[in-house]
């Protein structure tokens, strides 16, 4: 080592990476990639990642999924996701954000080693993103995800889902925000095990945004909640 060489600090934090996939991302491929990246983050050999994808039509089962809530088992491929939660649909027109963070340290409003605070941060991220399009997203006690209320009927519909897994304090899986999916595709499951409420999207709320606009809003609102990256 020369006299002027500098040792890199062993606790240096790599900058957060943002990745947006083109086309449709195969679910088993995504699952394997998340597992590998989470392990690398834990080992300190890779940066944290927010990975934005669309996927072909499919249903995923969380660890609390009930078999009877898969009402059309032959409609689309089904996968055990390994995340928390129940049945969820993924498909074109839905922006899925897989979030891999080291939760041993704070991220903006999110406290370290606090899964509840992390989930609250994901909720706030979607609420602020929807607000960019003048859509009021709301939390509901006892129901994970983000909801909108029809001002005429006062009926509630889910517009954003959350399903996470935390392995040795590294998060994976994340959120699914409905931009313009085929809402009829949700009919093959009881979404998140809640039969009494519907599912909606940004387009169904009369806001005809592009996926690129949704991505821009997600990126801007991330810094507001999780801190600048």
WOVENZI-V749556 format. One record per residue. N is the residue number from 1. PSI is psi in degrees with one decimal (* if undefined). OMEGA is omega in whole degrees, -180 to 180 (* if undefined). BURIAL is 1 if it has 16 or more other ideal C-beta (glycine too) atoms within 10 Angstrom, else 0. Layout:
BEGIN
N_PSI_OMEGA_BURIAL / N_PSI_OMEGA_BURIAL
END
This chain:
BEGIN
1_132.7_179_0 / 2_165.9_-176_0 / 3_-32.6_-176_0 / 4_-1.4_-179_0 / 5_148.2_-179_0 / 6_138.7_175_0 / 7_133.5_176_0 / 8_138.1_178_0 / 9_138.4_-177_0 / 10_-18.6_-178_0 / 11_20.2_180_0 / 12_139.1_-179_0 / 13_120.6_178_0 / 14_145.9_-180_0 / 15_144.3_178_0 / 16_136.6_177_1 / 17_137.3_171_0 / 18_132.4_180_0 / 19_134.5_177_0 / 20_118.4_178_1 / 21_140.1_170_0 / 22_153.7_177_0 / 23_-155.0_-177_0 / 24_131.4_-176_0 / 25_121.8_179_1 / 26_135.4_-174_0 / 27_-47.3_178_1 / 28_-35.9_176_0 / 29_-43.7_179_0 / 30_-41.9_-178_1 / 31_-45.5_-180_1 / 32_-39.3_180_0 / 33_-39.7_178_1 / 34_-43.2_-180_1 / 35_-43.9_-179_0 / 36_-42.9_-179_0 / 37_-39.7_179_1 / 38_-41.7_178_1 / 39_-38.6_-180_0 / 40_-37.8_176_0 / 41_-43.9_180_1 / 42_-36.9_-179_1 / 43_-9.1_-179_0 / 44_13.6_-177_0 / 45_-0.8_179_0 / 46_155.2_179_1 / 47_163.1_171_1 / 48_158.8_-172_1 / 49_134.8_164_1 / 50_118.2_-171_1 / 51_114.1_-177_1 / 52_125.0_-177_1 / 53_161.5_160_1 / 54_151.2_-177_1 / 55_157.9_174_1 / 56_160.9_-178_0 / 57_126.8_-179_1 / 58_162.5_175_1 / 59_138.8_176_1 / 60_144.0_-179_1 / 61_125.4_172_1 / 62_-179.5_-175_1 / 63_-16.3_179_0 / 64_9.2_-176_0 / 65_137.4_178_1 / 66_132.5_-178_0 / 67_-37.5_-177_0 / 68_-15.8_179_0 / 69_-7.3_169_1 / 70_94.2_-170_1 / 71_-21.7_177_0 / 72_79.0_-172_0 / 73_-19.2_-178_0 / 74_6.4_-176_0 / 75_-49.6_180_1 / 76_162.8_174_1 / 77_147.1_179_0 / 78_147.4_-177_1 / 79_143.6_168_0 / 80_118.0_-173_0 / 81_-29.8_-176_1 / 82_0.1_177_1 / 83_173.6_172_1 / 84_167.8_177_1 / 85_-167.5_-174_1 / 86_-138.3_-177_1 / 87_139.1_177_1 / 88_146.7_173_1 / 89_140.9_169_1 / 90_144.8_178_1 / 91_176.5_179_1 / 92_142.6_-179_1 / 93_-2.5_176_1 / 94_129.2_178_1 / 95_112.3_175_1 / 96_130.1_179_1 / 97_112.7_176_1 / 98_123.7_-171_1 / 99_117.7_-179_1 / 100_103.5_-176_1 / 101_151.2_172_1 / 102_101.8_-174_1 / 103_6.9_173_1 / 104_-12.2_178_0 / 105_158.7_-179_0 / 106_153.8_175_0 / 107_94.7_-180_1 / 108_-117.0_-179_1 / 109_-12.0_-174_0 / 110_122.9_-179_1 / 111_152.3_178_1 / 112_146.5_176_0 / 113_43.1_-178_0 / 114_95.5_-176_0 / 115_-37.8_179_1 / 116_-41.8_178_0 / 117_-37.4_178_0 / 118_-46.6_179_1 / 119_-40.2_177_1 / 120_-38.1_177_1 / 121_-41.3_177_1 / 122_-40.7_177_1 / 123_-46.9_-179_1 / 124_-36.1_177_1 / 125_-46.7_179_1 / 126_-39.7_179_1 / 127_-45.6_-179_1 / 128_-36.3_177_1 / 129_-46.5_179_1 / 130_-35.2_179_1 / 131_-28.5_176_0 / 132_-22.7_-180_1 / 133_18.4_179_1 / 134_35.0_175_0 / 135_129.1_-179_1 / 136_103.6_175_0 / 137_140.9_-175_1 / 138_150.7_171_0 / 139_159.0_173_0 / 140_131.4_179_0 / 141_128.7_178_0 / 142_-0.3_179_0 / 143_120.2_177_0 / 144_143.8_178_1 / 145_-177.0_-178_1 / 146_137.5_-171_1 / 147_150.8_172_1 / 148_151.5_-178_1 / 149_129.1_174_0 / 150_119.3_-176_0 / 151_-22.6_-178_0 / 152_-48.9_-175_0 / 153_-15.6_-173_0 / 154_11.7_175_0 / 155_152.3_-178_0 / 156_139.9_178_1 / 157_146.4_-180_1 / 158_131.9_-180_1 / 159_-18.6_-180_1 / 160_132.6_-179_1 / 161_153.7_177_1 / 162_131.8_173_1 / 163_118.8_-174_1 / 164_159.4_168_1 / 165_140.3_177_1 / 166_117.0_-179_1 / 167_111.9_-179_0 / 168_44.3_174_0 / 169_20.5_168_0 / 170_127.4_-178_1 / 171_151.6_166_1 / 172_-178.8_-163_1 / 173_-155.3_-177_1 / 174_-119.8_-174_1 / 175_161.2_173_1 / 176_114.5_-177_1 / 177_124.5_-175_1 / 178_105.7_175_1 / 179_-64.4_180_1 / 180_51.0_176_1 / 181_165.5_171_1 / 182_104.6_-174_0 / 183_-21.5_177_1 / 184_-24.2_-179_0 / 185_-20.9_177_1 / 186_-12.9_-176_1 / 187_-13.2_180_0 / 188_-6.2_180_1 / 189_167.7_164_1 / 190_99.4_-172_1 / 191_122.5_178_1 / 192_20.1_177_1 / 193_21.7_-177_1 / 194_94.2_-175_1 / 195_-18.9_-171_0 / 196_-2.5_-180_0 / 197_154.9_-177_1 / 198_-171.3_179_1 / 199_141.7_-180_1 / 200_-177.2_-179_1 / 201_170.1_177_1 / 202_-43.5_179_1 / 203_-40.3_180_0 / 204_-19.7_176_1 / 205_6.7_176_1 / 206_13.0_-179_0 / 207_107.0_-171_1 / 208_70.8_-179_0 / 209_158.9_172_1 / 210_163.4_177_0 / 211_-33.3_178_1 / 212_-38.4_177_0 / 213_-38.5_176_0 / 214_-44.5_-180_1 / 215_-41.2_179_1 / 216_-40.6_179_0 / 217_-42.1_178_1 / 218_-42.2_-178_1 / 219_-44.6_-179_0 / 220_-41.9_-177_0 / 221_-21.7_176_1 / 222_-47.4_-178_1 / 223_-33.0_179_0 / 224_-33.0_-175_0 / 225_-49.7_-172_1 / 226_-2.5_180_1 / 227_154.7_-178_0 / 228_140.4_-179_0 / 229_*_*_0
END
